[in-house]
Amino acid sequence: MLRKAGIRTVLAILHDIVASMLAWIFAYLLRFNFELPEHFSTEMQQTLMWIVPLQVAIFWKMGLYRGIWRYASLNDLRRIVLAVLFAALAIPVVLRMMRSGLIVPRSVLIMDPLLMILMMGGSRILYRLWKETRFHGHMKIAGEPVLLMGAGDAAVMLSKELERNPAWQVVGFLDDDASKKNFVLNGVKVLGGLDELEHWTKHFGVDRVIIAMPARSHRVRQRAMQICNKVGIQTLTVPSFDDLMSGRVAVSQLRPIELDDLLGRDPVVLDTEGLQELLHGKVVMVTGAGGSIGSELCRQIARFTPAKLMLFEASEFALYTIEQELKLTFPALDFVCLVGDVRDAARVSEVMEQYQPAVVFHAAAYKHVPMMEQNNAWQAIRNNVHGTWTVAKAAQQHGVDKFVVISTDKAVNPTNVMGASKRLAEMVCQALQPSGQTRFVIVRFGNVLGSTGSVIPKFRSQIAQGGPISVTHPEITRFFMSIPEAAQLVLQAGLMGQGGEIFVLDMGEPVKIVDLAKELIRLSGFTEGEIKIEFTGLRPGEKLYEELLADNEHTLPTPHPKLRIAQARQADAAWLAQLLVWTHAQTMPDRQVKTALQEWVPEYQPDTRQA
């Protein structure tokens, strides 16, 4: 490999030596209309002996031989221009220093660099063109024909990448911008709008389409996916706009359409400066750091370079998993892994006293509705309510500035123990708010795509086994958002909160679970005839519809379009004191827990169905 690189460098130097000689000779010939006087011919030969080594030495020093010709770009051309101009300025300086009496015509000094740029730059571009297209340009007949949906920068970049790949042949762009129709971009024509997909797929015999519009709104991208779905064509897409802008991936890293693409939303606009002030250089603690939301919070917080990130987690394996990921992706991050249970007051107090966090994100909770509904109701109370109080009280005692609690839409008019326990956790923090300097902020949102315990991994597993997919009810709906979006909005709410607020995330439109199942079947390459859907009936504690606000609540707007503040029933210190007496009990049967919850959370209506 090194030998090959060395040969390329030698050939490039020899090429530039020849180019330097020819440019100097042609500059003289052009100056004298190809009738070179003998006197000037002698001077040309004498100057040639030292001008060529001088120019090549300058080219070497300015890094012209570090690149590879087949990847020649505008940056390479810019370096050639700068190097040639520097050499052109050096020649008269050296002539004056030598005092040889040689007279070089000024027109030669001007024409020589122009000819050099033409020869050196042109040969590199021609070589790249030859290597990439073998002089057949866009008439290559090899490769699978493909249409690109979108005609913006990303689509043009992708067409250039695919041009080098013999497996693909881009036959056209489709874009709803009528002003671009019939334009030729990178040698490929903009054929028409997105709605013309079916016509052009038949015209070119296309079996595959690539959606290349990462910067467009999700509504536009979703429409493009729906058109592809209607036509019944295999669809790929480019990485997300955030990934492209961060430099983590290239536009050419194509991937199949995922559920996130169909259900996702427009990127979250974060107050980066504000979050930098909240997190940068601070000690930040995340409870439940190994869970879906907790681990994503750790990833997002790491971007703002905290002084130390405390990962508090009860599961050893989950903690190990996020530890290994952070070591790989954020090697400079100072973080500490702390095994512990949020109900263990001594352990929580110990780690807070040792590391003195300024901000705490409390994501630790039991969240599985049916599991908490039967045989585990008291554990839900102990973990979600008493555990929240334990961590929140320790935060007050150790001077934590902000305490952000992750809540759920199931806390609104709850019909299950899990939702009622999270509503109590919200009220615990509100009751603690007046008694110290810690500012408690509550963030309430719905389901996240792909989280542990969500329906998505379950559906994927059932599809892998050949079906059927089990859905509880044909009309059951849920709100969904991606894990990164949820984590980002939690950070934003944490920044905006001044204490005691319940922030409600804009979850968009509710999605029917049965529609989700159908999309997953299609994305997995099957039909509903091959993978059946079975309706099993609502599970204990499960509602048909989730709500983000209780009946007696209303919301107030915030400066962020995806965040609102819920005005909910408050709790005070006397109420909290009575609640703590209850949560300190050693154990309690499910029926008794549900009866008591009706008193503590009046809007709670337990599910009376049997398991």
N, C-alpha and C positions, 0 to 999 in steps of 0.2 A: 504493500500500500504506500509506504513511504517512498519506495523507489519510483512508483508510478507518479507520485506527486512531484518528485525531483525532476523527472523527465518532462513533465508538463511545464515546470518553471523554466527549465533550460530552453525548451521550445518557445515559450513566451518571450524570453530575453532575446533569443536569436531573431524572432519575428520583429521585435521592436528595434533591434540593431539595423535590420534591413529597412524597416520603415523610416528610421532616422536618416539613413543614407539616402534613400529615394526622395524623401521630403526635401532635404538640403539640395540635392541635385536638381529636382524639378523646380524648386524655388528660383534657382539661377537660370534654368532654361526658360521659365515663364517670364522672368525679368527681361531677358534679351530675345524673346520671341523665337526661342529654339535656335538662335544664331549666336552662340556663346563665343565672345572674343577669347583669344588664346591667353591673354593676361589674366582675365577673370577665371578662365578654366583652371589655371595653375593655382590661383588663390582658393578656388573652391576645393581643390584636392588637398591643399595644405590645411585649410580649416577643418575639413572633414575628418582628419586624423585625430583631432582632439574634441571636436564637438559631439561626435557620436558617443564616445565613452562618458563625456560629461552628462549628456542627456540620460543615458541608460543608468548611470549612477544616481541621478536625481530620481528617476522613476523607481529604482529599487528602494531608495530611502523613503519615498512617499508611499510605499506599500502597494504598488501596482501588481506585484506578482504573488499576492496572498490569495487572490480570488481564483475562481474556476470559470473559464470562458463560457461553458455551456449554461452558466447561471448569471451571465452578464446582465447588469441592470442599470437604471439611471444613476444609482450611487457610484457604480464603477465608472460610468461616463463622466460623472462629476469629478472623480479623482483623477481621471486622465486629463481633463481640461485644466485642473489646478496644477498638476505636475508639469504639463507642457508649457503653461504660462510661466511657471516658476523657472523652467529651463530657458524659455525665451528671454526672460529678464537677466538670467545669469550669463548668457552668451556675450552681450555687449560689455558687461562688467569685466568678464575674463579677457576680452579683446583689449580693453583699455589697460588692464593690469599687465598683459604680456608685452605691450608696446612693440609689437612685431612689425608695424608699418602696414599690415594687411588692411585693406579697405573692403568691408562687406556692405553692399548696397542696402539701404534702409528697407527697400521693398522686399528684399530677401528675408530680412529679420522679421517682417510682418507675415509674409506668405508661408514661411517654414512652419510656425506653430499651427496655422490653419490646416496645412497639409498633414501635419502630424496627427492632429485630432481626427481628421477625416480617415486616415489610414488605420490608426490604432483603435479608434472607437468603432469604425465601420467593420473592420475585420472581426472584432469580438462579437458584434451584434449578428453579423452574417453567420458566424460559427454557431451561435446559439440557435439561430433560425434553422440552420441545417440539421443540427442535432435533434431539435424538437419536432420538426415537421418534414425533414428530408426533402425540403423544397416543394412539398405538396400542399403547404399551407393548411387550410381547413377542408381540403378535399379528401382527407383520409377516409378510406372506406372501411378500415378495420375499426372494431370497437362497437359496443352496444349503443344504439341511439338513445338519447335522453333529453328530456325537456326540463328547463329550469323555470320554476315559478318565482317571479321577481326579476326586476331588471335594474336593481340598485348596485351599490358598490360591492356588497357581499356576493351577489350573483356574478358580477363581472370577475371578481377575484377568483371565484370558484371555477368559472369557465376557463380561466388561465391555468389553474391547477389541473383541471381535467384534460386540458389540451396536451399535457405531457404524459398522460396515462393512456396507453394503447387500448385499454379495456373499455374506454368511454368515447362517445362522439356526441358532443352537444349540438343539437339540430335547431334549437331555437329558445327564445325567452318568451314568457307570458307575463304580462303586467297590466294592471287596470289603469295605469296612467296613459291616457289616450295620446298624449303628446309624444310618447316614446315609440308609438307604433311605426313600424318600417325602419326604425333606426337600426344601424348595424353596430353592435358592441363587441369588440374583440373578434371581429370577423363573423359574428353570429347575429342573425336578424331577430328583432322583436316582432313576433308574429301577430300578437293581439292580446286580448284580455284573458283573465283567468277562466271565465266561463266558456272559452273556446277550447278548453283542454281536450274534450272528447274528440272534436274534429281533428286536431293536430296529432293526437296519439294515433288515430287511424291513418292519417295522411303519411306519417313517417314510420308507422309500425312500431311505435314506442311502447315498451312494457314497463318502464320505470320513470318516475318523475321525482325531481328534487326540489323541495321548497327551500328557497334561499332568500329569506326576507327577515333576518333576525331582529332588525331594528324597527320593523313595523309593529303596530299594535297587535295585541293578542287576538282581537276580534278579526283582523284581516287574515292573520295566520290560520285561525280556526276555520274561517270561511274557505281558505285554500285547501285545508285538510278535508273539509266536508265535500268539496267538489271532487277531490281525488277519490274519496270514499264512494261517492255516487257513481263515478266512472268505473270504479272497481280496479284501479291500477295500483301497483306496488309503489309505495311512497317512502322517500328518505327525506331527511332534513339536516340542516347545518346546526352546529352548536348554538346555544343561546347567546343573546347579545352580551350579557354579563360575562360569560366565559370568554367570548372573543375579545372584549375590551380589557379583561384582566390579563390576557396573554397566556392563559392556561391551555388553550387549545387553538388549533388553526381552523380556518373556514373549510378546509378540505376534509376534516374529520367527520365524515358523514355518519349518520346513525338512523335506525328506523324510528318511526313516529312512536312516541311513548304516551301513556295515559296523561302524564303531566302536560304534554303539548295540547291535548284536547281539553283538559279541564283547567289548565293554568291560567294565569292572568298577566296583566302588564307588569313589568318590573317595578319593585318598590323604590321610591325615591327617598333616600335617607338623608338626614341632616348630619352629614359626615363630620363637619366641624364640631357640632354639638356633641356627637358621640365620641369624638376624639377627646374632647374636654372631660366627658363623663368617665371614659375608660382608660385613656392613655396614661401610663405611669401610675395607675392605681392597682391596688390588690382587689381582685374580683373573685367571688366565690359562686360556684354553680352547684346546687344540690340536684341529685338525679342526673349527674353529668354523663352517665353512660346510656341514658335513654335516648329516644328519637329526638325530642326537642332539646333536652339537656346537652347532648353531644353537638347538635347543630349550633346551639348558643355558644359553646366553647369554640367552634370553628369561626363563628362570626366575631366573637370578642377578640380572638387571637389576632385578627387583622388590625386591631387598634393598639397593638403592643402594650398590654397591661404590664405593670411592674411584676406581678405574679398572678397566675390563674390557679385557683384552688378547685380541684375536681373532687367533689364529695359524692360518694356512691356506695350503696349497700352491696351491689353485685360485683364480686371480684372480677369475673370474666368481662362484664361490660366495661369496667374501669380499665382493665388491661387493653381492651380493644381500642378505646379512644386514646389511651396513652400511646400506643404504637402508631396510631394515625397522626397524632400531633407531633410526635418526634420526627416523623417523615416529612410532613407538610409544613411544619413551622419549627425548623431546627433551632432558631434563635429564641423561641418562646420559653420563658421561665415559668414552669408550672409544677404543681405538686399533686400527687394522687393520694386521696384520703379515703380509706375504707371506713364507713360508718353508717349508722341508722339515724334518720332524722328524729326518731323517738328517744334516742339516747342523749339526754340532756348533758350529761357529763362529757361525752365525746364531742358534741357540737360546741359546747363552751370551751373545751380544750383547744380545738383547732382555731376557733375565732380569736381566742386570747393569744395564741402563738403567732398568727399571721395578720391579724387586725385588718380584715377586709373592709373596703369602703363601700362596695356595692355587692349585694347578694341577689342572685336569680334563683328562686325556689321552684324547681321543676319536678322535684321528687313527689310522686303520688302513685296510688293504686288507681288505675283508670279503666280496667276491664269491667264493663257493666254487668253482664250475667254472672261472672265469677264473684264479684263483690255482693251480688244480690242473694246468693245462696251459700250458707255455711261460713261466709267471710265478712258479714256485715260489720261486726265489731272491729275487725282488723282495718276495714276502710275508715271507720271513725278514728281509730287510734293513729293510723298513719296519716290520713289526709287532714284531720282536724287537730288532734293533739300534736302530731309531728310538725304541722305548720306553726302552732303556738310555740313549741319548743325552739324552733329555729328563729322565729320572729322575736321572741323574748330575749334570746341570746344576742340577736343583732342589736336590740336596744341597749342591752347591758354593755356591749363592747363597742359602741359608738359607730355602728354602720350608718352611713348616710342615706342610702336608698336600698329598699327591700322590694323586689319585684316578684309577685306571685303569679304563677301560671294557672289560670282557671279554665273553665270549659263552658260551652253553650248548654251542657247538660245540667248546669247549676240553675238554669232558668225554669221555673215551674217544674221542678224535678219529679220524675215518677220512679226513680231508682235511688238506691242507697249511695251509689257513687256520686251522682249529681247533687244530692242533698248534702253529702259530706263536703263537697267542693264549695257549695254555697255557704256552709258554716265556716270553712276556711277563709272565705272572703270576709265574712262578718268578724271573725277573730282579728284580722289585720285592721279592719276599720275601727274596732273597739280599742285596739292598742295605739292607734294613731295619736290621740291627744296626750298620751302619757310620757312621751319622750321626744328626742330629736330625730329619730329615724323616720324617714318618709316612706310610707307603705303605698305601693302602686300595684293594682290588680289588673291583669290582662285576660280577657275572656275571648276564646275563639272555638271553632268547631274542629272537625276531623282534619288530620293532615295526611296527604297521600304517602303511602308506603311506610307509615309508622308501625312499630312493633304492636301487634294486636289489632291492626286495622284490617278491613275486609280485603284490601288489595293483595297482600301476600297470601292470604287464605285462598282467594280466587285463583291466583297463579298456580298454587300447589294443586288445586282441584283440576285445573286445565291440564297440567303436566301429567296427572294420573288418568286423563281421558274423560273427566267429568263424572257425574254432573256437577254443576255449580249450584250451591245452595244459597238461596236468597230468602229472607224471612217473610217478606210480604211484597206483592207487586207494586204497592203504592208508597213504600217506605223511601223517604228522602233524607239526605244529609248535606250539610255544607262541607266543602273541601277546599283546602289550599295546600300549597307545597310546603315542605318542612323549612326550606330556606326562607320563604316569604314569611312564614309564621315567626321564625326566629328574628328576622330583621324587624318586623313590626313590634315584637316584644321589646327589642332594644330601643326602638323609637319611642314607644310608650313609656319605657323606663326613663328616658331622657326628659320627656315632656311632663311626667307626673310630678305633682308638688306634694302629694300625700293624701291618701284616702280615696282616690278616684278608682272607679272601675272602667277601664278602657275596653271598648268593644271593637273588634277588628271587622272591617268590611269583608265578609265572606263571599260576596257575590251572590249568584243565584244558587238555590239548592239543587242538588242532582239526585235523580232517581237511582237507587242502587241497582235496579234491574238494567237500566241503561248502561251503567258502569260495567256490569257483567258482560253485556253484549259487546261493548267496545273492546274489552279485554279479550274476548273470544276472537273478534275480528283481527285485532293486533297480533294475536298469537298464531294467525294463519289458518284458523278454523272457521267453520260456519256453525250457526245455531242448530243445524241438523246433526252436526258431528258432536258438538258439546251441548248437552241439554242443560236447561235451567230448571231447578226444582224449588218450589216455595214450601218452606218448612214451618211457617207461623212465627209470630213475634216471640222473642225470647223474654224471660222474666226481666221486668224493669225497662223494656225497650219501648220507645215511642215511635209512632209513624213519622212524626215531624219534629225536628229540633227547632228551638227558638233561641234568639240571642238576647232578647229582653223579656223580662217578666211583665205581667199585665199591668202592674202598678208602677212600672218604670218608664222613663222617657230618656232621651239622649240629648246631649249638647254637642255641637260641632267642635272640632279642634283645627288647628292650622294644617294638619295632615289629612288629605282626602280619604285615607283608608282607616282612620281612627276616629271614634266618637266616644263620648263619656256618658256612661249610664248613671242616672240618678236613682239609686236604689235605697231600700230601707236600711237605716243605720243601726248599729249596735253600740252599747255603752259599756263602761267598766263593770257595772253591777251585773249586767247580763253575762259578761265574760266570766266573772267570778263564779256564777252559778253553772255555766257551761263546763268550766274546768273541773268542778266537783264531779260532774257526770262522766267526763272523759277520763278521769283518773281511776275509774272502776277497773277491776282486774279483767273481767270478762262479762259477756252478756249475750243471750241467745238472739238469733235474727229477729224473731217476732217482737221481742221487747225493744230492740234497737229501732225498728220501724215505727213502733208506737210512740217512742220518745221523740223520734225525728219529726213527727207531725206537730209536736209542741214547739220544738226549737225552730223549725222551718215551716211556718203555717201554709206556704204555697206548695209544700210537698204532698203529693197524692200517691201513696204507694200502690204498686201493681198488685192487684188481688188475685191474679191468675196463678195457678199452681205450676211448678216446674214441669 
